[in-house]
Amino acid sequence: NAGVMQNPRHLVRRRGQEARLRCSPMKGHSHVYWYRQLPEEGLKFMVYLQKENIIDESGMPKERFSAEFPKEGPSILRIQQVVRGDSAAYFCASSPDPGQGFSGELFFGEGSRLTVL
Amino acid sequence: AQKVTQAQTEISVVEKEDVTLDCVYETRDTTYYLFWYKQPPSGELVFLIRRNSFDEQNEISGRYSWNFQKSTSSFNFTITASQVVDSAVYFCALTADTGKLIFGQGTTLQVKP
């Protein structure tokens, strides 16, 4: 009964490199959310996806950031040409299909910590 | 627009003291969910409680209790007889209809032996 799995847990990149963070939702969950937590701050919503579809990307930076949740495999948050300001913890959460309405059931992974040198 | 305010940035108490963490929220939705999470120094998010807007009953779980008052838009969290292991950052969060949570800025609780 695995929970939300994120990898890598820690990632170090140099400025200008690409970072890819993966999230496998809980079994039976088809909706994924990505959040970012900058140092000493709270979590901020980035993007909400279901399989093969971006539902809400209102929190995503306009450039260099992208997210996908393919039909097969984990959701991926991709950051191109990383800068020092991208250093943060990135959390993924998953929920079942809201169907008739959100039930409040939401589970977070342990986070991926990106450090940009 | 939705908003969550945790006015207490940092709280320091001595072990065995009771401590209350405040959370005030704003929303125009009639149906919504409120959450509390604990983030220990190790960094993961630990789910503590979820409450929907139709359930104003207070909840107690061991040393933890929550006081939900719609009249004042507050969802406060009390730890009774605090312990050093309670030291962490605590987040209150709100959502209306999806997993898109609005988080407060967090309250850092330090419990000294």
Interface residues (C-beta under 8 A of the other chain):
Chain A: H31 Y33 Y35 E41 G42 L43 K44 F45 Y48 I55 D56 A89 F91 A93 S94 S95 P98 G101 F102 G104 L106 F107 F108 E110 G111 R113
Chain B: T31 Y33 F35 Y37 G43 E44 L45 F47 R50 N52 F91 A93 T95 A96 D97 T98 G99 K100 L101 I102 F103 G104 Q105 G106
